[in-house]
Amino acid sequence: MRFYFDFENGEEAVRDSNGFEAVNLKQALADALDIILEVAEETAANRPDDLWTLVVRDQTKAPVAYLPIRKNVTQVALAA
């Protein structure tokens, strides 16, 4: 299955036009968490007042998950 990761903050959107292959939604969400862990620190440092969300879309480009980008995402993920 092909999934797309878009970044949105309510005013701006960065669209993923290429997407990537994942076996299923569970794998796509795990990959999304890895991306959030990579960008959260930089996003918080550069634009601390912006609330960004990683929107995971399926092959039809329909949203299947909205994941907030936060510095403490590891704590949230571990608590779930």
TALINZI-V39077 format. One record per pair of residues at least 24 apart in sequence whose ideal C-beta (glycine too) atoms are under 10 Angstrom apart, sorted by the first residue. I is the first residue (numbers start at 1). J is the second residue. D is the distance in whole Angstrom. If there is no record, write none. Layout:
i,j,d
I,J,D
I,J,D
//
This chain:
i,j,d
1,25,8
1,27,9
1,28,8
1,58,7
1,59,6
2,28,9
2,57,9
2,58,8
2,59,4
2,60,10
2,61,10
3,27,9
3,28,4
3,29,9
3,31,8
3,32,8
3,56,6
3,57,7
3,58,6
3,59,7
3,61,10
3,64,8
3,65,9
4,28,9
4,55,8
4,56,7
4,57,4
4,58,8
4,59,8
4,61,6
4,62,10
4,63,9
4,64,10
5,31,8
5,32,6
5,35,6
5,36,10
5,54,6
5,55,7
5,56,6
5,57,8
5,65,10
5,67,9
6,53,9
6,54,7
6,55,4
6,56,8
6,57,6
6,61,9
6,63,8
6,66,10
7,35,9
7,39,8
7,43,9
7,52,6
7,53,7
7,54,6
7,55,8
7,69,8
8,51,10
8,52,7
8,53,5
8,54,8
8,55,6
8,63,10
8,66,9
8,69,10
9,43,9
9,47,8
9,49,10
9,50,5
9,51,6
9,52,5
9,53,7
9,69,9
10,50,9
10,51,7
10,52,9
10,53,8
11,50,8
12,47,10
12,50,8
12,52,9
13,53,10
13,55,8
14,52,9
15,55,9
15,57,9
15,61,9
16,54,10
16,55,9
16,56,10
16,57,8
16,61,10
19,57,8
19,58,9
19,59,8
19,61,9
21,59,10
22,56,10
22,58,10
25,56,8
25,58,8
25,64,6
25,65,8
28,56,6
28,57,10
28,58,8
28,64,8
28,65,8
29,54,10
29,56,7
29,64,9
29,65,6
29,67,8
30,77,10
31,56,9
32,56,5
32,65,7
32,67,6
32,69,10
33,67,7
33,73,7
33,74,9
33,76,10
33,77,6
35,67,9
35,69,9
36,67,6
36,68,8
36,69,5
36,70,8
36,71,10
36,73,5
36,74,9
36,76,10
36,77,9
37,69,10
37,71,10
37,73,6
37,74,7
37,77,9
39,69,6
40,68,9
40,69,5
40,70,6
40,71,5
40,72,8
40,73,6
40,74,9
41,71,6
42,71,10
43,69,6
43,70,9
43,71,8
44,69,8
44,70,8
44,71,5
44,72,10
45,71,9
//
